[in-house]
């Protein structure tokens, strides 16, 4: 079988390409830019294109399947050539469904918590010796790739993104997976360039429920009022609805401990992670994993990459980085740090990096999100605004949007680092939150500079 990837350098795309290569397919691909880690990972498997750019002459009738990435434009020359030849063209969500339509599909949807919940399920299944195919949005400890496809696995666990499927398919990705077991972790307005109102965005989750397979299950976060309303208002009488909330727990000596039938110490922490863990536990139950097995396995779960990831610590200070960028994610992550380290000052830094977060109208959603931090810094770059073709933002607009006089706004990451280096880091923690990297801050080096 021969598959060609248009825009192979994307996060999901390059992982799918590697998965097919490992399955024995002949895989080729193209892109107009490829960055690490995709570049080095494709090179490792011999899949890195020999030249950057689009090559329509390489689209030939002997290609069995075209996989089209969201990064490609609708007028992409390779896409046009594939359409001209009448080749079968899939988006990667379509392709994942085709590869899993005879398996039990667990799909994790929601505005936040998807990656961690997916990772927890996979960690437990691996611990219990249950084979599963998967697609997850971060590199996981103990897993070589972020996508796995096999003939033998009877289960597929899929992180269900609500963003658009491809340039020629405007459906949200998670509408294509048709779950047997669906998880809904949270609903908070995002992707305003695609969903211009919150009600339009929320409606995508109503449709997600409608697409659950007959006699399937919906596991939903009852702690989130928007999720609760969508789930409980759904007329689906043929599916099982399973609400979940924060489990009983306590924190002792910097460790979060579940108060289950026995005491279960965890490596992760925070109310949001406890919610994610409970969703994962109910999903694993549907796959035949008992609670005792689940609790044994989850004790060794260290988190997904960039999700409250410890960079460096000593006995009086710790630096964490987190993928948090949406308002609810900021609020949850800041609260988690304060709960886990109640005796330490918290310095929280976040970067406005996404299209939504850099839009003046959406900025108002951040009001109060940094209030629990003792020191709060917000960073954004004019370059990011230019790349996204958005109007300029003034620092005072950003400060007002956060509705907190303590918030300081930076346009230079160098100045932000300089300010951090001036501070005393005894009995204080630093939390760096972004879906980017603060325009090149080396977090490991920052940890070395601050924590000695």
N, C-alpha and C positions, 0 to 999 in steps of 0.2 A: 504494500500500500504506500502510495506517495502523497505526502501532504506538503503544501506550501503555505507559509505564514506571511501575510502582508502586515507589516508593523510587528515584527518578531521581538523587538526590544522591550515591549511593555512588560510590566511586572507579572501579570497573569499569563500573557502570551508566551514569554520565554520559558516559563515553567511548564506550560502545556506542551510546548515544542520538545522540551527535554523529556517529559513523560511519554510522549509518543515515540521518541527516539529509543527510550529504554524498553518500550513495548515491541520494538523491532520494525517500526515504520521508517521509510526513507523520508527525511525531513529537510526541507530547504526554507529559506526565509529572506526577508529584506526589510530595510528600514532606512529612514533618512537621518536618524541619529540613534546611537546605542550607548548607554552609560553603564558604569558599574552599579550594582553587582551583575546586571544582566550580561554585560559584555564579557566579563571573565568567566561567568558560568556557561554561556553559550560556547565560548572558546574551549573550555574544559571538555565539552562533549563533541567538539568538532562541528558545531552548528553555527558559528559566527559567520555571517556573510563575508565574502571575499572583498566586497566593496560596499561603501555606503551609498544609498540612493535607490531609486525605483528602476526596475529593468523589465519592462513589459515583454521584451523579446524572450525572456525566460519563462513566461507563462505559456505552456504548451499543452496540447490535447492529452498527453499522457499523464498529467497531474490528476489524481483521483479526487482530491479535496483541497479547497482553499479555506484557510481560517483567517478571518478578517478582524483586525484589532481596531479598537476605538480611536487610536491615534491617527489612523489613516483618514484621509478626506474622501468625500463622496466622488470626487473627480480624480482619484488616484489612478495613474496610468495602468498599473498592474490590475487593479480592480476592473477598470473598463475593459481590459483585454480578456480577463477571465469571464466577464459577462458576455462579451462578444463570442467567445468560444463555447458558451453554455456550460461552463464548469459548475460543479456543485460548490456553493459558497456558504460557509457557516460563520456565524459569530462564535466566539469561544463559549458563551453560555449555551448556545444551541448545540455545540459540539459536546460539551460536558453532558448535556441531557441525552444525546444520542448514545454516548458511551455508558450511560447509567440507567437507561429506561427500564432495564430488566432487573435492577437492583432496588433495595430499600434505600430511599433517599431521605437523608436528614438535612434540612436546609435552615441555616441560621440567618434570620433577617433582623434588621433594626438599625437605628441611627448610630448606635454605639454598642460596644461589647461583642460585636460579631466575631472578630478574630480571636479574642481570648476564649469565648465560649466554644468556638470550633476547636481551638487548640486543646482545651480541657477534655473534650469528648475524645479526641484522637489520642491524647496521652493515656486516658483510662483504657480505651480499647486496646492500645498497644500493650499496656501493662497486663491486661487480661488475656492476651493472645488471640484477640478477635481481629481478623484481617479486614481492612477497610480501604477503599479508594477514597480520595479526598481532593479538595481544593481549598487552600487556606491562604490568607493574605499576608502572612509573615513567615519568616524562617523559624522553625521550631527545633528545639533541642531534641536530638534523636531521630530526626527526619531529614533525609538527604535533599529532598526536593519539596516544593510547595504544592505540586500537583502529582497525584498518582492515579494511573489507570491500569487496570488488570482484567484478565478474563476470569480470575478465580474469586475475587472478593464479592460477597453478596450484599455489601453495604457500601454506600458512598455518602460521605459527610461533606457538605458544601457551604462555604461562606457566601451568603446571598446578598450581594451589593445591589442597592436600589438605583444606581446610576444607569445611564443608557447603554444599550447592548452593543450597537455598532453604528457607523455612519449611515447605514441603509436600514437600520431597525431601531426605532426610537422607543421600544419598550424597555422598562427597567430590567436589569439582568435577572433579578430574582423571580420575575414573572415566568421565566422559561423552564424552571427546574421541576415544577409539579411535585412538591414534597409529599412523602408518606408521613413524615414527622416534621412539623414546622415549629421553629422557635422564633418568638418576637421579643426582643430585648428592650426596646425603647423607641419612642417616636419623638424626634425633635427636628424641626424644619432645617433642611440643608439643601444644597445644590439649587440655589435660587435662580441660577441661569437656566435651569430646566423646569423647575417647579416654582412658578412665580408667586404662588400663595401657599400658606401652610395647609389649607384645606385640600389643594391639589396634591401636595406632597403626602398628606395623610391618606388620601384616597388610594395611593399605590399600595398601602398596607391592607386596605380592605380587599383589594383585588388579589393580593398575595394569599389571604385566607380563602378566597373563592377558588383558588387554584390548587388547594390541598386535595390530594387524591381521596376518593370516596372511602369512608371508614378510617381515615387517617386521624392524626392527632395534632392539636395546636397547644404548645407549651408557651405561656405568655406571662410577662412580668406584671403582676397585679400592683406592684409598687409604683408603676408609671400610669398616671391617670389617662393619658392618651391611648396607650396600649390597651388598658383595661376597657375603655369605652369601645374601641374598635373590635376587640375580641368578644365582648359580651353583647354587643349589638349585632354581631354577625348572625344571620338566620340559619347557618349551617347546623342542622340537627344531626347530621350523619357522622360528624367528627367528634372526637373526645377533646374537651377543652380542659387544660390543666394549668391553673394559675400557680405562680410561685412568688415568694417574698424573701426577705432577708432571714437567714436561719439564726438560731440562737448561737451566740459566740461571746468571747471575751478576749481581751489583749493582756498578755502577761510577759513582762521582760522583753518587750518589742516583738512578740510573736502573737499572731492571731490564732486562736484555738476555737474550733467548733465544739459546741456542747451537744454532741450527738449521743448515741447510746454509750459511747466512750469518748474521751477527750481526743480530738483530732487536730494536731498542730499543722499549720499551713506555712508554706514558703511565700505565698502571696498575701496581700492584705488589702483592706478597703471595702467599704460597703458595696461598691459596684462589682468588685470581684466575687464577693459572697453571693450576690445575685446571679452573676454569670455561672458560678459553680453550681448553684441550685438548678438552674436551667439545664446544665450539662448532666447533672445527676438524674433528672427526670427523663432526659433523652436516652441516657444509657440504660435506664430501666426498660424503655421500650425495645432496646436491643438485647435484653436478656442479662444485663449486669445488675446484680443485687447491690443494695446500699453498702453492705459491709465491704464488698469488693471495691466499690467506688471510693469509699473513704480511705481504704488502704492505698489505692493508687494515687489519689489526689494529693496526698501528703508530699509526694516527690515532684509535683508540678511546680516549675520555677517561673512560669510566665512565658508569654510570646515576646518576640523581639520588639524592643522599643515600647512595650506596654509596662509602665512603672518598672523600668529596668534599672537595676543598681549599676552605677558606673564605678564608683569608688566610695569607700567608707573607712573610718576609724572608729574608735569608741566614743567619739564626741561629735561626729559630723558624718553626713552621707550626701552624695550627689546622685540623684535619680533623673533619668530622662523618660519622657512619656509622649506617645503619639497624640495626646489630647490637643484638639484644636476647636471643636464645637463647644458652645457654651456649657451644656450639661457635662461634657467631659472635663472641662476645666474645674467646674464646681466639685465634681465627684473626686477628681484626683487630688485637689487641694485638701478636701475634707479627709481623704484617706491618709494623707501625710500627717495631718494634725492629730488624727485619732491614733495612728501608730506611734508617733513621737510627741506626746503631749507636753513634754518638758523642754522641747527645743524650739527655737525661733525658726520660722519657715520663710525662706526667700523664694518666691515663685516668679519665674520668667516665662512668658508665653510669646509665641510669634504668630502674628496675623499673616497667614500664608495662602489660604484657599481663596477661591473666587468669592465665596459667600462672605468670609470673614473680612475681606477687603472692600466690601460694598457698604457704603454709608448707611443705607436703609437697614441692612442686616446687623450692623454693628451694635444697634440698640439692644440686641438679644444678649449681649455680654454684661449688661448691668448687674452688678453685685457678684459676679462669678469669682472675683479675686478677693472678696471681703475677708475670707478666713486666713489669708496669708498675712504675715507680719510685715513683709516687704514685698511689693508687687511691681514688677517691671513688664512692660509690653513693648515688643519690637516689631517693626515692619519696615520694608525697604521700598523706596521709590521704584526700584528696578522691577519688583514684583508687580506693582501697579501697572507699569508700562507693558510688561509681558502679557498681562491679562487685559490690556487696553481699557483700564478703569481710570476714572478721574482721580486727581491728586487728593490725598487725605492730609489734613493738618493734624499735628500732634494734639492740639487742644480738642479737636473733634473726637479723637480716639479716647483721650482722658475723660471727656464728658460722657462718652458712650458707656464706659465702665462704671460710671456713677460712684467713683471712689476717689477721694482726694489723695489717698496714699499712692495711687497708681502713677508711676513715672513712665514716660514714653520715649523710646529711643529709635532713631533712624539709622544708627551706625552700630553694627555688631561689635566692632572694635571698642567703641566707647562703652558699650554694655559690659564687655569683658573687663575693661579697665575699672569700671565701677565695682564689679564683683571682687576684683583683686584687692580693692581698698578695704573690704569688709573683714571683720573678725569672724572666724568660722568655728570657734569653740561653742559647743552646745547650740549649733545651728545647722539646718539642712538646706540644700539647694535643689529645687525642682525646675527642670527645663522642659517646657511643653511646646511641641510643634509637630506638624506633619512634614516639615522641612528640616533644615539644620542651622537656622539663624544665619544664613548666608556664609556657611563654611566654618562655623565654630567646631573645633575638634574637642569633643566632650571628654575623651580620655585624657588629653593634655590639660584641659581645664581642671579635671579632677586632680591631676598631679600637681598643678600649680596652687590649688586651694587647700587640698587635704594632705597634710604631711605627717 
